[in-house]
Amino acid sequence: MSLQWTAVATFLYFEICILLIFCIPWISPKRWQKIFQFSIWNKVAPYWNKGFLTMIVALIVLFLDAVREVRKYSSSEVGKESKLYPNMLDHLHMKLFRSQRNLYISGFSLFLWL
């Protein structure tokens, strides 16, 4: 995976971990209230909207790039050249698989972030 898709996958895993932590039943609401009343949240609050929108734009751009890649490799026709290069079909399927993986990673990250 390239650096951008590794970053998106890491972000997705981070989101999943945070959501699972929020679902832990033995952490009481009073404890969550104490956690969210730390003074650090007041310092971060003015910048949160900018960071949120920046992340949405980045994920949308990566999602659209993944859609473009899937469409590019889905519509590729194998012609007479496939007889000359026997591994060409495997190479196209590999690129299609990677582009679909990137589409799912960016799509799920965008879905969880919204």
N, C-alpha and C positions, 0 to 999 in steps of 0.2 A: 504494500500500500504506500502511496505517496504521503508526503508530510501533511497535506491538507486533509486527506481522508483519515489518516491516523488521528489527527486532532479532532475531527468530527466524531470518530468512533469513541475516543476518550471522553469527549463531552457527553455522548450518549450514555456511556457506562456510568459517568458521574451523576447524570440525571436519574438514572435507574436506582443507583445507590441512595440518593437523597430521598426519592419517593418511597423506597423500601424502609428507610429509617423513619419517615413520617407515618408509616403504617404499623409500626411496632406498637402493640396494644398495651404493654406494661409501662410505657412512659405516660405519666398522667398529664392532663391538660394544664395543671398548675405549673408543672415543670416546663412545658413548652412555652407557657406565658413568661416564665422567668428567662428562658433562653432568648425569646424575641424582644425582651425589654432591655437587653444589654445596650450600653451606650454606643457601642460600635455601629449598631444599625442606624442610629441617628446621624452618624458621620457619613455613612455610605448612601443614605437615602437620596440626597440631591443628585448623585451620579447614577443611580440605579436605572432611571428611565432611559438615559443615553446608552448605557450598557445593554439593556434589554433590547432596544431597537437596533443597535449595532449587531447584536447576535442574531436577531431575526433576519436582518438584511443579508448577513453572511450565509446563514443557513438557506435562505431562499435562493441566493445566487448559486450555491453548491447544489441545491436540489434541481434547479433548472439546468445546470451543467450536466448532472447525472441523467436527466430526462433526455437531453440532446444526445448524449453518448449512447443511451439505450436505443434511441431511434436510429442513430447512425449505424450501429452494428446489427440491429434487427432487420433492416431493409437491405443489407449488403447481399448482393447476388454472387453466387459462385459460378463462374463460367468455365471457359476452356482452360483458364490458367490453373484450375485445381488439379488437372492431370499433370501439369508440369511441376507443381509444388504440392505434394501429397499432404503436407502438414498445414496447409493454409486453412482448411476447414477447422481443424483443431485450434488454430491460432484465433480465428474469428469467434469460435465458441468461448474461448478463454477470455477474450476481450468483452464479449457480451456478458459473461458471468460476472466479471469485475464491475462492469458498468451497472448491472442490476444490483449487485451488492452495495455499491455506492449509493444507488437510488434508495434502497431500503434504509441504509444507515442515515442518510441525510433526511429522508422523509420521517422516520421515527424520531430523530432528534428535533426536527421542526415541530412535529405533533406534540411531543412532551414539553417543549419550551413554550408553546402557546397555551 
